[in-house]
């Protein structure tokens, strides 16, 4: 909660805040790749044109107003709230079982099993990819805290929604560019601030 508390306190230049932003972005990129791989595994390959657009709500691509309301009014608050909620559930389970690895196993199992209720069905490969993604996200939450987990969740959503094409002639290209620009801005700012944390990015990881 330290990085999260410092962010809410307005300490945007704090190296710990930068570290959490940076590692959150990195984890989000990883999970976004796993999300795409899970979709590809279910649809049979990238040759299917619906693979990427099928992950993107069209209202998020319909103009600047939709982008602003989607990212500032919905995605960021939702990511933060979900991370805080998951952390609370983890704390309650940990208080009951008193073993971190047991509590973590329960959490990962629970969120991984959600995929099984998909009415379209999930293949074993898709389920395995989902488990890996859940482990990555939960590890970020436990190791780095709420801010990193919220940024990871938000990054995954941004990349899944907006990374659908680099063709600037497409009607929704402005929203794609805005989404990618916003992600790069957060990632670069996190890197810029994190280099002051204990002397560098590597030390930030080791000291966390």
N, C-alpha and C positions, 0 to 999 in steps of 0.2 A: 504493500500500500504506500510505500515511501514515495516512489516516483509519481504515483497518482495524486498523492496529497500535495506534492510540490507543484505539480501542474495546476491544480485547482487554486493553489496559493499565488499563482501568477509568476512562478519562477521558471519562465520559459527558457532561460539561458542556463539552467542547471545541467551539468554534465550527466547526471543520473537520468534526467528526463530525456536527454538526447540519446543515451544508451538504450533506454526502453523503446523509444521511437524507432531506432535503427534495427534492433533485434525483432521488434514487432513487425516491421516491414519485411525483413528477411523471412520470418516464419510465415507471414501471409503469402508471400510469393511461392513458397514451398507448398502450402496447402492449396493455393489456387491451381498450381500445376497438378496436384493430386486430384482436385475436383474435375479438372478437364480430362485427366486420364480415366477417372471413374466414368465420366460421361461417354468417352470414346469407347471404353470397354463394353458399355451397354448398347451402343448404336452401331458398332462394327467398323469404326475407322474414321479418320479425318476427311475421307472423301464425301461423307455425308454433309451437305451444307447446313443442316440444322444443328450440328454439334455445338457450335459456338453461340449462334443466335438463340438456340433453345435455352441457354442459361441466362439470357438477358431479358428482363422485363422491358418491353418497348417503351413504356412511359418514361423510363429513365434516359432514353435516347432521343426524346422528342423535342429537345430545345434547352436553352440555358436556364430557363425558369425551372424546368423539371430537374435539371442537374443540381441546381442550388438547393431546391427543396428536398431532393432525394439525399444528398450528401450531408447537408448541414441540419436539415430538419428531421431526417429519419435514420440514415445509416450510422452516423457517429453516435447519437444517443442510444440507439439500439445495441450497438457493439459494446458500449460501456456498461449498459444495464445488464446485458447477458453475461459479461465477464464477472461483474459483481455478484450476480445471482449464482453463477457456477461456483465461485469462490466460497460463498456462504454455504451452499450445499456440501462442498468438500469439507469445510470446517466442521459442519455438523456430523458428517460421517466419520471424520477423523476423531472427533470427541467421543464417538460411540465405539469405534473399533480400536483406537489408540495405536494404530500401526499405519505409518504413512503409505507403505507399499500396498497394504490391503485397501485403504481408502482410495488410493489412485486406481487400483485394479477395478474396484467397484464403479468408479466414475467412468473409466474408459469403456468398461463392459456395457454400462447403461447407455451411453451415448452412441456406441457402436451398434447396439441392438435396435436403435431407432430405425436404422436403414432397413431392417427386416420387415417393418410394417408397411414398406412401400408397396402399394397395390400393384405396381407393374413388375415387381419382383427384382431381386438383385442376384447377380451371379456371384460365385465364390471369389472371383477376382475383384469385382466391384466392392464386395464386403471387406476384403483384405486391404484394398486401397483406402477405404473409409476408416478402417481401424488405424492405419498409419497416420492419416490426417488427424484423427482424434487424439492420438498420442502426442503428435507434434504440438497441437494447440494446447492441450492440457499441460504438457511439459513447460511451455512458455508461461502459462499462468502460474504454475507452482514455483518455477525458478526465478522469473523476472517480475511477476506481479500483475496487477490489474491493468495498468497502462499499456504494458507490452502486449498483453492478451487482447485488449480492446483494439489496439492498432493492428494486430495480426488479423483479427476478425474483420475489421474494416478494410484492410488491404485485400484480403481474399475476396470480399464482396466487390470492391472496386474493379479488380482485375477480371473477375468473372463476368461482371456486367459490361464493362467498357472495352475490354481487350477482345473485340470481336472482328476488327478489321483495321488495316493500316491504309486502306484505299481512301484517299481524301476526296474522291468524287462521290462517295456514298452520302446519302442525305443526312445520316446520323453521325458523320465524321467529326463535326465540331464537338459533340458530346464525348466521343471517344478520345479526342485530343485533350479535352478538359479533364477527363478522368485520369488519364495517364500523367498529365502535367501535375495534377494535384498529388498523385502518389509520389512522383519523383521529387516534388517540393518537400514533402514530409520526410522522405528517405534521405535526401541531401541535407536537410536541416538537422535530422537526427545524427548523421555522420559528422557534420560540422561541429555540433555541440559535444558529441561523445568522445572526441579525441582528447578532450581535457579530463576525462574521467580516468584517474589513476595513471595518467601518462599515455593512454592510447586505447584503441578498440580491443586489442588482444588482452590487455590487462583488465579491461572492463569485464570481459567474459570470465577471466580467472578469478576476479575479485567479487563476482556477483554471488 
